[in-house]
Amino acid sequence: MALGLFLFFFFIYYCNSSTVLFQYWEADKNSFRYSDLTNLKHRIFLMFFPFKNKLNVINKQDIVSIKIIGHLNDDGIPLAVPYSAALGILTPALLMAKNPFSLEITTISDQTYTLDFSRDYAYNKKLTVQKLDQVIRNFDDGKIKIENQSNLNLR
């Protein structure tokens, strides 16, 4: 019974939730580095060996545009699905369903990368907006098109 419950949570709940809960990316003046959890085999491998995770890199010179997805100024969006604390614990995606936020990066080769920051925004709005503002300043060099930047207002 306990083994069955463990396997359910590990392979069904945790494996599916990890793409939402553990979306990790960072940026400096020259690149974005991100953890790609889209491949199921890679995600399961990382569940057993988390320290083997290598970050993928998107270099600044390869970026054509950066778009901010989500309405950072609109805190009053009602959630259509009511949920309790217990349901929120079991389905972490619902905690961020109210405020899905991400950066959509398009490269010269026309590939699109979506770097989610919903979890960070849910935990600390002001700090997340400040960090995004810094990222946008680092990449706003006239060559990269920044879309929806007006969405980024420090409060």
BELPE-V973342 format. One record per residue. N is the residue number from 1. RES is the residue in one small letter. SS is DSSP state (H for helix, E for strand, C for the rest). BURIAL is # if it has 16 or more other ideal C-beta (glycine too) atoms within 10 Angstrom, else .. Layout:
n=N res=RES ss=SS burial=BURIAL
n=N res=RES ss=SS burial=BURIAL
This chain:
n=1 res=m ss=C burial=.
n=2 res=a ss=H burial=.
n=3 res=l ss=H burial=.
n=4 res=g ss=H burial=.
n=5 res=l ss=H burial=.
n=6 res=f ss=H burial=.
n=7 res=l ss=H burial=.
n=8 res=f ss=H burial=.
n=9 res=f ss=H burial=.
n=10 res=f ss=H burial=.
n=11 res=f ss=H burial=.
n=12 res=i ss=H burial=.
n=13 res=y ss=H burial=.
n=14 res=y ss=H burial=.
n=15 res=c ss=H burial=.
n=16 res=n ss=H burial=.
n=17 res=s ss=H burial=.
n=18 res=s ss=H burial=#
n=19 res=t ss=H burial=#
n=20 res=v ss=H burial=#
n=21 res=l ss=H burial=.
n=22 res=f ss=C burial=#
n=23 res=q ss=C burial=#
n=24 res=y ss=C burial=#
n=25 res=w ss=E burial=#
n=26 res=e ss=E burial=.
n=27 res=a ss=E burial=#
n=28 res=d ss=C burial=.
n=29 res=k ss=C burial=.
n=30 res=n ss=C burial=.
n=31 res=s ss=E burial=#
n=32 res=f ss=E burial=#
n=33 res=r ss=E burial=.
n=34 res=y ss=E burial=#
n=35 res=s ss=C burial=#
n=36 res=d ss=C burial=#
n=37 res=l ss=C burial=#
n=38 res=t ss=C burial=.
n=39 res=n ss=C burial=.
n=40 res=l ss=H burial=.
n=41 res=k ss=H burial=.
n=42 res=h ss=H burial=.
n=43 res=r ss=H burial=#
n=44 res=i ss=H burial=.
n=45 res=f ss=H burial=.
n=46 res=l ss=H burial=#
n=47 res=m ss=H burial=.
n=48 res=f ss=H burial=.
n=49 res=f ss=C burial=.
n=50 res=p ss=H burial=.
n=51 res=f ss=H burial=.
n=52 res=k ss=H burial=.
n=53 res=n ss=C burial=.
n=54 res=k ss=C burial=.
n=55 res=l ss=C burial=.
n=56 res=n ss=E burial=.
n=57 res=v ss=E burial=.
n=58 res=i ss=E burial=#
n=59 res=n ss=E burial=.
n=60 res=k ss=H burial=#
n=61 res=q ss=H burial=.
n=62 res=d ss=H burial=.
n=63 res=i ss=E burial=#
n=64 res=v ss=E burial=.
n=65 res=s ss=E burial=.
n=66 res=i ss=E burial=#
n=67 res=k ss=E burial=#
n=68 res=i ss=E burial=#
n=69 res=i ss=E burial=#
n=70 res=g ss=C burial=#
n=71 res=h ss=C burial=.
n=72 res=l ss=C burial=#
n=73 res=n ss=C burial=.
n=74 res=d ss=C burial=.
n=75 res=d ss=C burial=.
n=76 res=g ss=C burial=.
n=77 res=i ss=C burial=.
n=78 res=p ss=C burial=.
n=79 res=l ss=C burial=.
n=80 res=a ss=C burial=.
n=81 res=v ss=C burial=.
n=82 res=p ss=C burial=.
n=83 res=y ss=C burial=.
n=84 res=s ss=C burial=.
n=85 res=a ss=H burial=.
n=86 res=a ss=H burial=.
n=87 res=l ss=H burial=.
n=88 res=g ss=H burial=.
n=89 res=i ss=H burial=.
n=90 res=l ss=H burial=.
n=91 res=t ss=C burial=#
n=92 res=p ss=H burial=#
n=93 res=a ss=H burial=.
n=94 res=l ss=H burial=#
n=95 res=l ss=H burial=#
n=96 res=m ss=H burial=#
n=97 res=a ss=H burial=.
n=98 res=k ss=C burial=.
n=99 res=n ss=C burial=#
n=100 res=p ss=C burial=#
n=101 res=f ss=C burial=#
n=102 res=s ss=E burial=#
n=103 res=l ss=E burial=#
n=104 res=e ss=E burial=.
n=105 res=i ss=E burial=#
n=106 res=t ss=E burial=#
n=107 res=t ss=E burial=.
n=108 res=i ss=C burial=.
n=109 res=s ss=C burial=.
n=110 res=d ss=C burial=.
n=111 res=q ss=C burial=.
n=112 res=t ss=E burial=.
n=113 res=y ss=E burial=#
n=114 res=t ss=E burial=.
n=115 res=l ss=E burial=#
n=116 res=d ss=E burial=#
n=117 res=f ss=C burial=#
n=118 res=s ss=H burial=#
n=119 res=r ss=H burial=#
n=120 res=d ss=H burial=#
n=121 res=y ss=H burial=#
n=122 res=a ss=H burial=.
n=123 res=y ss=H burial=.
n=124 res=n ss=C burial=.
n=125 res=k ss=H burial=.
n=126 res=k ss=H burial=.
n=127 res=l ss=H burial=.
n=128 res=t ss=H burial=#
n=129 res=v ss=H burial=#
n=130 res=q ss=H burial=.
n=131 res=k ss=H burial=.
n=132 res=l ss=H burial=#
n=133 res=d ss=H burial=.
n=134 res=q ss=H burial=.
n=135 res=v ss=H burial=#
n=136 res=i ss=H burial=#
n=137 res=r ss=H burial=.
n=138 res=n ss=H burial=.
n=139 res=f ss=H burial=#
n=140 res=d ss=C burial=.
n=141 res=d ss=C burial=.
n=142 res=g ss=C burial=.
n=143 res=k ss=C burial=.
n=144 res=i ss=C burial=#
n=145 res=k ss=E burial=.
n=146 res=i ss=E burial=#
n=147 res=e ss=E burial=.
n=148 res=n ss=C burial=.
n=149 res=q ss=H burial=.
n=150 res=s ss=H burial=.
n=151 res=n ss=H burial=#
n=152 res=l ss=C burial=#
n=153 res=n ss=C burial=.
n=154 res=l ss=C burial=.
n=155 res=r ss=C burial=.
